[in-house]
Amino acid sequence: MAKIKTVFYCKECGNESPKWIGHCPGCGAWNSYVEESVAVGKDNKSAKNSFLPEMKSKPVPVLEISAAKEARIDMGCEELNRVLGGGLVPGSLILLGGEPGIGKSTLLLQVALSLKDKKILYVSGEESAQQIKMRAERIGVRNESCLILTETNTTDITKHIEETKPDIVVIDSIQTLESSAVDSTAGSISQIRETAAEMNKVAKSLHIPTFLIGHITKDGSIAGPKILEHIVDTVIQFEGDRHYGFRVLRTIKNRFGSSSELGIFEMNANGLREVSNPSEILLSQRDENVSGISIAATLEGLRPMMIETQALVSTAAYGTPQRSCTGFDTRRLNMLLAVLEKRAGFRLSTKDVFLNIAGGLRVDDPAIDLAVVAAILSSNEDVEISNRYAFAAEVGLSGEIRSVNRIEARIAEADKLGMEKIFVSKYNCRGLDTSKYSVEVVPLATIGELVKSL
């Protein structure tokens, strides 16, 4: 009979230690070791799948390797195709993470039901078949080629995959799977590491693309060891506020495409709806101009979009003024306020400044700097900025307006939405043909020129 003993695993890298230590020697993380019980005296290595082909690999010169690109699988969802890099790669392993109730299962079930020419095996370890049937009826799409399996044992799952030979496999979720090669509870560090490795071997050996749904921790990272994100080919984060209808699908890691793409969905009673033109959704429809609001031309991956930047500047009620941001870096806001005070002469050190990126988006693009500055100045002076003006430039510490990348795509997006003017850096205008755009391109060199232009 196997003997049970206690070991400690690092949550970040999976390093094993016989006792708890504060600093992991493998990855350098602090306070990352968790206690687990494992069985001693039995083979803890992964059980070999008898139906998988033997891997007889040998070194091959790089020049002799065929560079033929495999045809990607069209998922029937443009937003998901964009995030995956143009479609689903055969044999890939994709990890979809997100908060509870955000819509991870709904998204993949909806995609599985819409692919009528593909056989989908949907493996659920959290819900019964009746619960999945209720969700499918709410979505309102019928598909006889979508198979539902309620199972958590990886050995049984691999047998069903070998028998049914599906085109795509969905695992909901990786934290519920159990492997007989590891004697610990489901969701533990060792179980997640082992089951993910087994699913990766099945996906690569049988050439079946596999989706893994993963839970996230309180701080927003995917639950389990960090090695889980290293095993998979693509990591996708499903974000959004459950109190609002919009959901953002963001790529964190992608071996087959860009890792900065973004897809937007809208949750309704019948499931998720694709938002093909996010600019019209993120810009509020208002009849009158209001101070403190400006439009920024930003990029998410290769996708240009217009977002609304809202600022409120008021007299500080207490001794220390407040600086609060939603969807923007607070430290960068403090830097922009210091530039306005030093280079433009606006006294903002005694005033509260609140900044909000409308739509619940988190923006890291430096090209939003000019829109933030314009919104702050508009609120401070209580002067409205036309909702037909857009801004796309970075602001430097000396008050200069710096150039940004892919300015043509930003101008084209502003032109498509009927903007009258777009304010950019004069260094972006070198060699730029503005005659093909209906929107007026206004070049700026300093913040002072921005104030005069507005």
Secondary structure, DSSP 8 states (H G I E B T S, - for coil): --EEEEEEEETTT--EESS--SB-TTT--BS-EEEEEEEESS--S----TTS---------GGGS-------B--S-HHHHHHHTSSB-TT-EEEEEE-TTSSHHHHHHHHHHH-TTS-EEEEESSS-HHHHHHHHHHHT---TTEEEEE--BHHHHHHHHHHH--SEEEEE-GGG-B-TTS-S-TTSHHHHHHHHHHHHHHHHHHT--EEEEE-B-TTSSBSS-THHHHHSSEEEEEE--TTSSEEEEEEEEETTS-SS-EEEEEEETTEEEE-S-HHHHHS---SS--BTEEEEEEEETTEEEEEEEEEEEEE-SSSS--EEEESS-HHHHHHHHHHHHHHS----TTEEEEEEEGGG-----GGGHHHHHHHHHHHHHT-B--TTEEEE-EE-TTSBEE--S-HHHHHHHHHHTT-SEEEEEGGGGTT---TT-SSEEEEESBHHHHHHH-
